[in-house]
């Protein structure tokens, strides 16, 4: 869409994401598409500094996006706060901030787009008589599983059984579905949290999902018969799909402090085409020390150059003297711009936990995967990556829940130069073109976003 084709109005949308990087990224990207068409967007966040260079850079391009730093409610406990305690305090802080903000807006807000993991925001929207849109950040397949559980159509745990949710769905075993469902008695609270997403969707005005129909045709068709899902993905920066948003190369807000990115990119520049093994397990996954050791030596066994992102909190899990031992072959950093890395010609494959954002990024950018799912939705994403979309290899786990260095080496070599390498790259090219088409003029995801914008502007004018 050209500059002269933008719509300019006074619509105001509040976009609320769960306070994690993986949930913020797609919702922030959606906000950019709204702002590009003249919608004012307010995004409350409970981490990062709004004056950080990453946000300031993007704010120059999207002046209609306003980030509001949410002050965390004080911690009232006497013992060190647990991660779940901090999570609850962040949600409570968002709730209080949102209520106070809406009360002060004098009816200027047209709609609240809220993370589906926070369904209580729908009640706040109704309280202030504001339209509401639920935004699902996981795949159609994962949501089909949780919805089946919510409706009582799925018995867990699966044990040794296979389950096929509907005709055209792949058969799934216990290792292919959420780790929370393999031991439901241990994860009662989490399962309740995940299924509550579907409880009041009929009261929401819109239900968005960060996926696209050609990627999951059976799954999207099935769930759309049950619920009014609207596809608007893949929500990754515009330059990689349709190029409409100027200089939109990254999401624009990070909860992590970047390394010296110049030195990282110089190292990548110095490597041969399609030679580097890029490794990252996301912003939340906490790997066991034994797994970190197997990954480390598996990478070394390949004798290939590698770039491994290890969060500062995980550095102590690396083998003793590992960084010194691999100095001539590999590079370990605390953070990097994943999109910038994945688009580089020197990257040969991506070893990933298979979170949904990382999966969509690799698929949209044409990078072969070696998948090592750890928890939550990752096993389902991994099942689809290997067996349905055929864009990579899944590392097999042993009975103790760990993968071995030899298995890691084999999978990396298979996607880099094995007999399936050509097919994987051909499949990636196909999915990449479909991802682009769905976000281009006339593409279903783009059309759905534009329709939403028109409805918001129409509401504003009434």
N, C-alpha and C positions, 0 to 999 in steps of 0.2 A: 504494500500500500504506500503510495507516494505521499509526500508532505501535504500536497494540496487536497488529498482525499480524506484527511483526518476529520473526525467530527469534533467540534468544540462545544462543550456544554458546561453546566455547573453541577453535574452529578458528583456526589461525594460517597465513596465506598470505604469502609473500614475492613482491612484484611488482617485476620488474627490467626497466627500459626502456633502450633505447639512449640515450646521453647527448646527446640533442638535444631541443629544445622540442617539435617535431612528433611525436616518438615518446613523449615523456613524457605529453603531454596525454591521449590516449585511455586509456593504461594507468592513469594517476592517476584518471581518471573511473571506470574499471572498479573500481578499489580502493574508491572511495566507495560503489558499489553493494554491494560485499561488506561493508564496514564497517557500512552501514546495516542489515544483517541479522545483525549480531553477530559477524562474522569479524574477528579481529585482523589487521591488515595492516602489514607492514614494507616500506618502499620505500627502497632505497639510491640516493643521488643523488651525482653528482660535480660539481654546480654549484649555485649559489644558496645563500643563507644560511637555514638552517632557522628562524631567528628573524625572518625578514623579515615585514613586515606582511601580505603577501598570504597566506603560508602560515599564519601565526598566526590570521588571520581564519577560514580554513577549518578549522583544527585545532580550534577551539572547537566547530564543528559535527560534526566527525568525530574524536572523541577516540581511536577505535580504530586510527587511522592514525598510524604512527610513521615519520617521515622520518629516515633515517640518513645523515649526511654522510660520504661516502667520501673519505678522504685520498688525494690523488694521489701515486703513487709519484714519487720525485724524478727529475728529468730529468738524465741522465748525459752528454749530449752537450756539445760545446764550441761548435758552431755554433747559430744561432737555430733553434728547433724548428719543423718544418713542421706544417701542419694535420693531415696524415696521421699524423705522429709523435705529436701530442697525442691524436689519436683512439685510436691504439694504446695509449698510456699510460693513457688513461681506461678502456679495456676491461680492461687488465691489472690496474688498481686495483680494478675491480668484481669481477673473478675472485678476487683475493686476499681481498677483504673478504667476499665471499659464502662462500668456503670457511671462513674463520675464524669467521664468524657461525654457520653451520650446525654447526660443530664445538662451539660453545659453547651451543647451544640445547637440548641434552639431549632430542632427538627431539620437540620441541614443534611443529615446522613441519609442517603438513599437506600443503602444496603450494607449488611455485614456479611462478608465472606469468611467463614470460619472453618478451621481444621476439623474434620469429622471426628477426631479424637477428643474434641471438646464440645459435645452435644449440648451441654448446659447453656452455651451461648445463644442457642435458639430461644430459650426462655427469656433471656435478656432482650433479644431483638423484639420478641412479642410484647414485652413490658413497655418498650419505647415505641411500639408500632412501626418498626423498621423491617423492611424485607430482609430475608436471610438466605444465604446460599451455603450449603455444606460442601466441603472440598476434600475429596478422598485422595490421599497421597500414595496409596498402594495400588497394585495391579487389579484388573478385573478378576483374575484367577484367585488371588488371595482374598478379595472381598466376597467372591462366590463361596469360598470355604467358610468364612466367618458368618456369612448370611445363612448358609445351610445349618450351621451350628445354632444360630440365633432362632431359626424356625423349628429346631428340633429334628432336623432331617439328617443329622450326622452324629453317629455314635463315636465317642472318643473314650480312651485311646484306641487307635486302630490295631495295635499289636502287630500280628503278622498278616492282617488282612490288607487287601487293596480296596480302594474306593474310587468309583467313577461318578461324579456328581450329575452328569447328564451326557446324552449322546454327543460325541465329538470331543469331549473332554479327555485328556490323558488319564490313564489309571494312576492313582497316587497311593504311595505307601507311607508308612509313618515317617520315614526320613525325608519325604517330599513335602510335608506340611509344617506349619509353624511349630517351633520347639515347645511353645506353651501348651500345645494340644497333646504332646506325647506323655505328659504327666499332669493331667488336669487338676488333681488334688493339690499339687504344689503351686499351681498358678491360677487358683480360683479368682483372685482379684483381677489379675491381668486379663483373663478370658472374659470376665464380666465387663471390664473396661473396653475391650475390643468389640464385643457384641452390642454394647449400648449405642454404638455409632448408628445402628439401624432402627433404634427405638421410635423415633419421632420424625423420620424423614418425610412422611406424607405432609407434615406441617411446614417443611422448608419450601421456599419458592423455587429454588434451583438445587440440583445435586450434581456437582462437577467431579470428574475423575481424571487424574493425570495419567492417561493412557490413550491409545488410539485404536479404533475398531479393527483395521486390517491386521494389527499385531495379535489381537485376541478375538477373532471373529465369533467363535462359538460362545466363549465366556461373556463377551459383551452382549451378544444377542440374548443369552439366557437371563442375565441379571437385569437387562432392560425390560424384560417381561414382568419382572417382579418389582422393580424400583425405577424411578425416572432419572437414571444416570445420563449425564451429558458429557461426552468425551471432549477434552480440551488439551490433551497432551500430544507430543511430549513437551513438557515445560522445561526446556533448556534454553540458554541464551540465543537470541534471534539470529545472530550472525552465522550460526551453524545450520540453520534451517531455512529461513526466508529472508534474512538480511534487512528486515524492515526497521529495526530499532538501532539507531546510530551508535556505533562503537560498543554494542552490547556483547562483550566477549566473556563476561563472567557474571555470577549472580549478584555480586556487589556488596555483600555483607558477610564477614567471617567472624566466628567466635574464637578463632585461633590467630595468633600472631605469626605472620609470614616469616620464613627464613630469608636469607639473602637470595632472592629469586634470580637475580642476575647471574650469580655463580652457578646455580642449578641449571639454568637454561644454557649457559655456556658449555657446561659439561654435556648436556644432551646434544647440543649442536655439534660437539666433537665426535659423536658416535656415528656409525654407519647406518644407512637406511634400514628400517624394520629390524634393528638388532637389539633394542633395549627391552628388558622385562620390567614393566612398571608394576609396583606392588603397593596396594593400599587397602586397608580394612575398615575405612570409614571413620566417622567422627565419634561413634558410640561403642563399637565392638571392643571388648576387652579380651584379648587372647590370653590363654594360659601360657605360662612360661615354657612348658614343654612344647607347645605348638610353635611358639616363636623360635625356639631352637631348631625344630624340624624345618621350618620355613627358611631360616638362615642358611642351614647347611644344604637344603634342597636347591636354593639359589646358587650357592657356590658350586654345587655339583654340575650345574648346567654349563658352567664356564662361559656364560654370556654376561654382557654388561647389564646391570640392573639399577633401578632407582626405587628405593623402598621408603615409603612415608611411615614413620613411627612416631606417634604422639609422645610428647615429653614424659608423660606419666607412664609410658610403656618402655622407655629406654632401658630401664634396669633389667628388663627381661631378656635382652639380647645376650648371646653367649659372650663370655669374657674375651676381650681383645678382638671381637668380631670386626668392628669397624676398621681397626688397624690392619687386620688380616686381609680385608677385601678392598683396601684403598685403591689398588690399581684397576679393579674390575667393577666395583659398585659404589653407589652413593646412598647414604642414609640421611634423610632430612626429617625435620619435625613437621613441616607443612610445605605444600606447593599448590599452585593453581592447577587442579586436576584437568580442567578443560584445556588449558594451554598445553599441558603435557600430552594429553590424549590426541591432540590434533597434530603433534609433531611427527615428521616423517621418520624419525629414528625409533619410534615406539613400535615394537613388534607384537606385544601382547600385554594384557592387563590381568594380573592376579588380584582377584577381588573377593570380598565377602558376599557380593551379589545383592547389596542393597538396591532398592528400586531406582533411586536416582543414578547410581553408578551404572546400573544395567542399561537404563535408557540412554545415558551419555555414550557408553561404549557402542551400543547398537546404532545410535544416530550418527556417530563419528566413524564407524567402520573399524573398530578395534577388536580383535579376537580375545576371547575370555578364557581364563583358567579360574574356575569358581570354587571357593572354599567357604560355603555358607556356615555361619556360626549360630544364629538364633533368629527368633521372630519370623518374618516373612521370607528370609533369605533362602531356606531350602526349597520353597516353591519357585522362587525366581530362578534358582539354579537348575531345577528340574526342567523348566521351560527353556532356559538358555541352551542346555545340552540336547534335550530330546525333542523339543517342539520347534524352536527357532533354529537350532543347530548352528550356534555361533561360538561354540567353545567346548571345553572339556571340564568335567566335574571331578575334583580330587576325591578319591574314595577314602572313607574313614575306617579305621580299625575298630574292633569291639570296645576298646577303651575310650573311643570318642576322638582319637587323635589321627591325623594323617602322617604318613612317614615321608622322609626326605626323598627317598627313591621314587615314590609315587608323584611327588611334586615335580621332580625332575622330568619324569616321563610325560606328564601332562603338558608341561611347558614346551618340551621338545615336539610333542604331537601338534600343538597349535601353531608352532613356529615353522616347522618344516616336515611334519608327518604326512601320512597318506591322506588325512582328512583336511589338511591345511587349505587346499584349493577350494574344496566345497564350503568350508567355513567362511572364507573370504567372499565367495560368490553369494552366499546367504546374507552376509553382512551388507554387501552392495545392494541387494534387493531390499532389505529392511531400511537401509539408510535412505533410499529413494522414496520408499513409502512414507517414512517419517517426514521427509521434506514436503512431499505432496500433501500430506494432511494439514500442514501449517501454511501452505501457499494459498493464494487467492483461489477460492472455490473449494479448498480442502475442508473436510468436515469439521476438524477442530477449530480452524480459523473462522469458519462460518458460524460455529456455535459461540465463539467469543464475541464476534461482531453482533450477533443477535442479542446477546446479553447486554452489550454496551447500548444498543438502541433502546432496549427495554428500560435500562436505568435512566437514560436521557429523557425518555418519554414520561417516566414517573416524576422526574424532576420538573418537567414543564407543566404537569397537571396542577 
